[in-house]
Amino acid sequence: MSTSPFPSGPIQALRGHALVLPGDDIDTDRIIPARYLKCVTFDGLVDGVFADDRAERAGDHPFDRPEQRGASILVVNRNFGCGSSREHAPQALMRWGIRAVIGESFAEIFFGNCLALGIPCLTADHDAVLALQAAIAADPGTVLQLDLDPPRVTLSGDGSSRVWPLGLPAGPARMLVSGEWNGTAQLVAHDNELRATVARLPYMAGFT
Amino acid sequence: MSAGTLYDKVWELHRVADLPGGATQLFIGLHLIHEVTSPQAFAALHDLGLAVRHPERTVATVDHIVPTTSQARPFADSLAEEMLATLEANCATHGITLHGLGSGRQGIVHVIAPELGLTQPGMTVACGDSHTSTHGAFGAIAFGIGTSQVRDVLASQSLAMGKLKVRRIRVEGELQSGVFAKDLVLHIIRRLGVKGGVGYAYEFAGPAIEALSMEERMTLCNMAIEGGARCGYINPDAVTFAYLKGRPHAPTGEAWERAVAWWSGLASDADAVFDDEVVFDAAAIAPTVTWGITPGQGIGVDETVPTLEQTEADERPIAEEAYRYMDLSPGAPIEGLPVDVCFIGSCTNGRLSDLRAAAAIARGRHVAVGIKAFVVPGSEQVAAAAEAEGLDAVFREAGFEWREPGCSMCLAMNPDRLEGRQISASSSNRNFKGRQGSASGRTLLMSPAMVAAAAVSGHVADVRRLLAIPTNPEPAATSA
């Protein structure tokens, strides 16, 4: 588990060890089973990260392997984070130490929940994800350099380095790089525009 | 890019501002909250020193953690009690209406907002729950959000959102007898996949959709998210208006006439442009059952578990994982598979028409020996209406337990859960590994009538057979 601080401010690049979690359609119930949602703060969520999968694999789960301890970049496959909208899933991953996720595709709500925490979810095509996962598996100690502008990952080792271009939609990329990914203040600031919107919605006045 | 769709119109009406990051600031007309995903949002609001911008546009209830046997306070589970107490305190502090236990209006959030007339056509609806897509049944643009976004809606009554593409799913023809909206949506997800809808809003249209009741439309839109589509919707029509009229929050008198005119104008234009279109034939759909660990792994009840050869190459790894987890063999029939627990309820299928369809199967029959079967109405109003027409007695006489309203075993954040390797026949929405509260528990998703059929048969059964045969008032296979 990482002791590094939670994301804050502009996020332009990250450096860290990677953790490969293979499989398509990994849903948020698996990332954190519902029983761990019985809480009124996110503080204690780390115990729930993949709790059932880890118990089933009795120490052989990627989140339990000693060589993966301290990893901050999670590499997954397709449709990661589908299902329940629970922000507890990225909150738990963040508390475990994850600071970025690379995968072939992400469920939308999960992507947005990660963005709101300053955790970029970057995409790569099928073959690139498999190649990246294979390269990490071959050398779990390797360090990944993740850049958001332009989005790419660089894997260095044995005196050589490989670079994979990554995908990140322009809006989220700008928000992360500028540090405006936590946009509550921005929304609150548009109160005049909000009033104008309310004025053109007849249901807000009960259709009177 | 889509144009002239309901989605486009509602989006433009609710656009507050374009944000520097490229997202749109979208006004949220109705914000629904519950005890699981709101406490941290209120705490964050407090930390930021912000007030709730439109407390009258947020409505709360308690559903996920409530026990369905006794709802006496304090709950036996102190964590559940703390969550409800926190919701009560937050609602009191910020002047938010809470439809609490015993109010007559409590229930699953996606059941109560429609039945109170809170959900209306042309609104944007957000809730910290992925099944918020349910409200699209009214021609609302409704989507699930995370807790940080709940905080944003509380603070600003708006969200930073990216616009989706729109796929029209046209369903021609008529659903056959014994085939329900649940079967239709399981079939659609089977065909388009659990990630087929990522990046899209789904517009459900066509004769088979127009023929659906509002409750059936809610079942359909509820599971849009299981197909990857964050929202699904149906254009408002006479069925929508008839459902809404007279509901507590529906407009009345001249306001009603103005509302109907406004709502009608929001429907997708005849020449609307869609990013994509898919057509289904309702008549070709059989009662559908999931056999695997994603809602897309469904088959007709008369089919067999697909073999790897019958499975797309990129779906084979998860099919193999599903064979192992479900302990099912490729090529095995699903009909006749023994079940242990039968659950009727949830935001997908916990409404009055669902209970009626299940009761029609249960009436005059009895739950098979060794099966635990229970019915959880979706709300206090559903419970009262069902009891008024004697459905509770039908279920009890048939050996089902009749419970108090809540989310129950859909997600098992309460005492209702599977144990060990139990298999459930469930009218809920997710068959993910561990979803129903046991890390090795197994879930077969199906319609409420199919769950009732499984309960009285002791195994997965084709409800069409039970509908065709006369019921025996003294069935041979009864249990105490």
Interface residues (C-beta under 8 A of the other chain):
Chain A: G23 D24 D25 D27 D29 R30 P33 A34 R35 L37 K38 C39 V40 T41 F42 D52 D53 A55 E56 R78 N79 C82 G83 S84 S85 R86 E87 H88 P90 Q91 S105 A107 E108 I109 G112 N113 A116 L117 P169 A170 G171 P172 R174 M175 S178 E180 W181 N182 G183 T184 Q186 L187 V188 H190 E193 L194 T197 V198 R200 L201 P202 Y203 M204 G206 F207 T208
Chain B: L13 H14 R15 V16 A17 L19 P20 G21 G22 A23 Q25 F27 G29 V36 T37 P39 Q40 A43 L48 L50 R53 H64 I65 D77 L79 A80 E82 M83 T86 Q120 G122 M123 G128 D129 S130 T132 F143 G144 I145 G146 T147 S148 Q149 R151 D152 A155 S156 Q157 S158 L159 A160 G162 V194 K195 V198 G199 E226 G228 R230 P251 A255 W256 R258 A259 W262 T294 D314 P317 I318 E321 L411 A412 M413 R430 F432 K433 G434 R435 G437 A439 S440
